[in-house]
Amino acid sequence: MPRLAAASLAGTAIEFYDFFVYGTAAALILGPLFFPTFSPVAGTLAAFATFGVGFVARPLGSVLFGHIGDRRGRRPVLMASLLLTGAATVAVGCVPTYDTIGVAAPLLLLVLRFLQGLGLGGEWGGAVLLTVEHAPAERRGLWSSFPQVGPALGFLLANGVVLGLSATLSEAQFAAWGWRVPFWAAGVLALVGLWLRSSLAESPSFLQIDDHARVPLAEVVRHHWRLLLLTGGALAIGYAIFYAVTTWSLAYGTERLGVSRSVMLTCIMGAVLVKGVLTPLVAMLGDRYGRRPLCLAGCAAAALWMFPMVALLATGAPLPMFLGFLGAMLAFITMFAVIAAYLPELYELRVRCTGAAVGYNLGGVLGGALTPIVATALAEQGGRVPWGVAAYLTAIALLSLGCFALLPETRPVPVGAAAKAASG
């Protein structure tokens, strides 16, 4: 289990590095380089729109790779998704800017961002299921939490590279070529990830399936549509929190508040670091007390914290901003530390890869794709304190709270049995 968990963590960290480095670049530099004819705010909105395309692609990737995972095994999904995401990320670093090739530049960004999202849509389901289905039942939450540490590690790696470049390069150098370096580094990371995953064994649960679903998505939609909608709605607040903190606030702090790029990145990275460290510890609570109580507590905390978080951000001072981000990340991880065990337990074995992955990435569309765009637009209409952003995030938290309230507990229930209860 330690070797398997380490390989899954490394792979998800690399894939999310690829995904997050684009979000950071969209907040800091892509607007002026690829949408120079727009105003600064409109350019940021356009860059965030290309960022959102990756979330739209993620459910499609989960359908494609989920089909492979349910029909051919979890292991092929891990290799193919990592290769696709890595190649697309390296290619983003090679795209000429608008000044060189005109409108073709943002169009290429859209295509490559779509491919990034397609690959990441398959990554989560494969990595989590391979870990969950190897783990002993009483420690399933703990072991499945290690792939959940991957996003935090990938984010810290991506932003650490950007922070280092920002500290060593001038603004002109960063705009000319420095922003491309993190994308090129993805190629090396992808090769490392492929090497780590090459020796992993196939899931024992998958090998026990005698009757594979012919079209897993059709079966999920036909028999588990209610569960699919509830899981997507339940996870929306986690994505909204994470990208409000890591993407929107970065743009808002640097552009509207005049805070330096280095200060904003440091505050955000500190909060994400704490989140990553606490993930396995919170997951152990899920093994002991159940998944659903933690998810409900995390949603309630998010609903109560969004207004304080926005008020602390608006100060522009490092310590209050860090505390605001930290509170949001603690609410986030209270939910997402146990999600890697919770979602697979909700779906029956023959369609588990498709169901869990599509539900997870549907939450990404609802909460992650629109949040930077909506928050930027709402902040533009408000004063120094963007209360509209807080109201928007609170509304999503309440929606997710309602969805979690309608989902069953799984920890005391045999795996797969909860799917029947959730599907009615």
N, C-alpha and C positions, 0 to 999 in steps of 0.2 A: 503493500500500500504506500509506503513513503516514496518509493521510486516512481510509482504510477502517479501519485499526487504531484510530485515534483515536475514530471514531464507535462502533466496537464496544466499546472500553474505556469510553467515556462511558455507553453504554447499560447495560452490565453493572454499572457502578458505581452507577447510579441504581436499577436493579432490586434489587441487593443492599443498597443503603441501605434500601430499603423493607423488605426481609426482616430485616435486622439490627437496625433500630431497634425492631422488635417484641421481639427477643430481649433487648435491653438493658432495655426496659421491663418484660418479664416477670421479669427478675432483680431489678429494683429496686422496682417500684411496683404492678404489676398485681395481685399477690396480695391485698394489703389492700383495694384498690379494687373488685375484682370477685369476690373470695372472702372477704369479711370474717368469715363465720361459721366459717371454718377456723382452726386454729392457724397460727402463722407458718410452720412447716415445711410443713404440709399446703397452705397457701395458695400457697407457692412451687412445690410439686409440681404443684398444679392449674394455675398459670400456665404452668409448663413443659409441661404436657400440651397446653394450647392452642398453645404454641410448636411442639410435635411434630406437630400436625395439618398444619402447612404442609409438613412433610417427607412425610407420607403423600400429600398432594395433588400433590407434585412429579412422581412417576412418571406420575400420571394426566394432568398437564399435558404431560409429554413425549410421551405417547401421542397426545393431541389435537393438539398443535402439531407433533409429529413427522410425523403423517399429513399435515398441511397442508404442511409443509416438503418432504416427499418427493413430494407430489402437485402442489402449486401453486408451490413455490419457497421459498427461505430468507427472502427479504425480507419477505413478508407476516407471517411469524412474528415478526420483530423488532418490527413496528409493533403487532400485536395483543397480544402478551405484555406489552409496556411499558405500554400503555393499561390493561390489566386490573389489573396489579399496582399501578400508580399510583393508580387509582380506589379499589381496596380499601384501600390504606394510608391515604389521606385519610379514608376512611369510618371506620377504626379510631379516628382522632382525634376523631370526632364521637359515638362511642357513649357514652350515659349510663352512669354507674356503677351498681353493685348497689343503693346506697342510693336511687337514683332510680327504676329500673324493675325491680328485683328480679332474678329468675333469667334474665330476658330478656337482661340485660347480658352474662353470660358466653356465652350461646348466640349472640348476635350476634358476639362476638369469635371464636368457633369458625368461624362461617360466613365471616367476612371473612379470617381467617387461612387458611382453605381456599382462598379465591379468590387470596390472595397466592401461596400455594404453586403453584396451578394456573398462574398467569402465569409464575412463575420457572422452572417445569418446562420451559416452552417457550423461555425466554430463552437459556439457555446453549447449546442445540443450534443455534439460529439464528445467534447471534452468532459462535460458534466456527466453524461450517461456512462462513459467508460469508467469514471471514478465511482459513481453511485452504485453501479451494478457489480463492481468488485468489492465494495465495502461491506463489512458486517452490519446487520440491520441496526444494532444498538449504537453504532458510531457513524451512521450514514450521513448525518448532518455535518459532523466534524470533517470527515474526509472530503465530502463534496464541497466544502467551503474553500478548499485550496484553489480550485479554478476561479472562485469568486475573488480571491486576492489578486488574480492576474490583472483585472482592469485597473486596480490601484497601482500596481507595479508598472504596468504599461503607461499609465498616465504620468507617473513620476519620472519614468525614463524619458518619455517624449518631452515633457516640460523641462526636465533637467538639461536636456540637450539644447533646447531653445534658450533657457536661462543662461547657460554657459556661452552660447553664441552671442547673446545680447550683451553680455558683460565684456566680451573680447573684441567684438566688431563694432564699427561705427554704424550709424543708421543707414548710410549709403551702402556700405558693404553688405549689411543684413538684407536690404531690399534688393541688391543686385544679384547676390548668389547665396548668402548665408542661410536664407530660409529654405533652400533646397537640400541642405546637408542632412537634416533629420529624415527626409524622405529617402535619400540614397542609403542611409544607414539601415533602413528596413530590409534591404537585400541581404546584408550580412546576418541580421537577426533571424530572417526566415530560414536561411541555411542551417543555423544553429538549431532552430526549432524542428526542422525536418529530421536532423540527425538524432535529436533526443527522442522523437516519436517513432523512429524506424523500428525500435525493438519492442514496442508495446504489444501485449497480447490482446486478442479480441475479447469482448465482454462475455463472461460465462452465461449471463442471462440471454443474450442474443443467440448463443449457440444452442440454447434449450428450446428455441421457438421451432415448432414443427410446421405450423401453417402461417406463413408470412402474408401480411396484407398485400393484396395486388396493387391497390392504389391507396396508400396510407392517408393522404389528405382527404380523399372522398369519405373514407371511414371516419376520420376525425370530425369532419363537418356534419356527417349524417348522424353520428351517435354522441358526439361530445361538443356540439356547437355552443351550448350554454356554458360549458366549462371553459371553452376557448375564449369567449367574450369576457367572462368573469376574470380569467387570469390576465388577459390583456389590460382590462380596466384596473385591476388591482396593482399591476406593476407600473402603471403610468406615472405615479408620483415619484417613484424611485428614479426613473429616467429624468423627470422634470427637475427634481432637486439637483441631480448630479450635473446636468448640463446648464442649469441656471447658475450654479456655483462656478463650474470649470470653464464655461465658454461665454455665456452672456455677461457675467460679472467682470470677466477679464476685459472684454470690449468696453463695458460701461465705465469701469474704473479708469482705464487708460484714456478713453476719449472724452467722457463727460466730466470726470472728477479730476483729471490731470495727474493721477497717480502714476508713478513710473512702472514700466513693464516688469522690472525686476521685483519691485515690492509686491505687486499684484500676484505674480507667479509664486513668490515665496509664501504668501499668506494662504493661497489656494493649495499649494503642495503640502504645506504643514498639516492642513485639515485632512487631505486625502491620505497622507502618511498614517495619521492616527487611525483613520478608517480601516486601512489595510491591516494594521497590526491587530486591531480588535476583532477582525472578521472571524477567525477560528474560535475565539473565546465566546463570542455571541452565538456561534453555531453550536457550541457545546450546550448552551442553555436550551437551544432548540431540541437537542437530543433528549434532554431531561424533562422539559416542560411542554414541548410541542411546538409545531411551526406556527400555527394560526395565532396564538396569543402574542407572540413576538411581532408578527406582521401587523396585527391590530394596534399594538402599542406604538410601533414605528410610524404608522399613518397618523395616529392621534398626536404624537409628538410633532410631526411635520406640520399638521394643521395649526398647531399652537405657536410654532416657531417662525413661520414665514414672515410675519410682520416685524418681529424683532430682528430677524436676519437682514431684511432690507434696510431697516433703520440703522443698523450697525455698519452696513456697507456704505451708506450715504455719508458717514462721517469722513471717509477717505483716510482714516488713521489705521495704521497696520494692526495694532492689537485688537481694537473693536471689530475690524473686518475679519481677522482670523477667528475670533470667538463666534461671530455670526456664521461663518462657513463651518466651523467645527460642530456647532449645534445641529446644523443641517445634515452634515455627514453622519453624525451619531444616529439621527432619526432614520437616515437612509440605510445604514448598515444593520440596524435592528430588524429591518425587513429583509434586506437582500443577503444577509449572511446565511439565512435558512432557505432561500428560494431554490438553490441548486438541488436540495433534497426534496423540497415541497412539490415542485412542478412534476418531476418524474413520478413521484408517488401518487399523483392525482390521475395519471394516464395509464391505461392497461399496456402490457408489455409489447404487443404486436404493433402498436402505433405510437409508442412512447417517444421515440426520437422526433417524429413529426409534430405531435401534439405539444410536447414541452417546448420545442424550439419555436414553433409558430406562436404559441401563447406568449413566450418571453419576448419575442421580437415585435409582436403586435403592441405590447406595452411600450416598446421603443418608438413606434410611430406615433402613438397617442401622446406620449410624454416627452420624448426626446427630439423628434423632428421639428415640432412647432415651437418649443419653448424659447430658443434663442431668438427666433423671428418675432414671435408675439411679445416677448419681454422687451426687445429693442424698440418695437413700435409703441408699446405702452409707456416705456420710460421716456420716449421722445415727447409724449403728450403731457407728462407730469412735470412737477417741479424738481427740486434737488433730491427729494426722497420719492422714489418711484412706487407709491403705494399701490398703483394698479398692478404691478408685477407681483406684489405680495398677495393681493386679492386673487389673482389668477392662479398662483401656486397653491393657495389655501383651498380654492375650489377643486383643484385636481386631487389634493389630499383627501378631501371629503368624499369625492367620487371613489377613490381607491379604497377608502375605509369601508364604504358600503359594499364594494365588491368582495373584499376579504371577509366581511361579515356573512356573506352568502356562500362562501366556500367551506367545505368540511375540514376537520382536522385529519391528519394522516398518520401521525407518529404511532398512536396505539392501534392503528388499523392495518391489516395486511396490505402490502403494496399492490396497487391496482384496484382494490376494493373501493377506495374512495372515489374512483372515477364513476362508478355506478351511482353513488349517492349524489355526486356533483351534477351528473347528467340527468338526474331525475328519472 
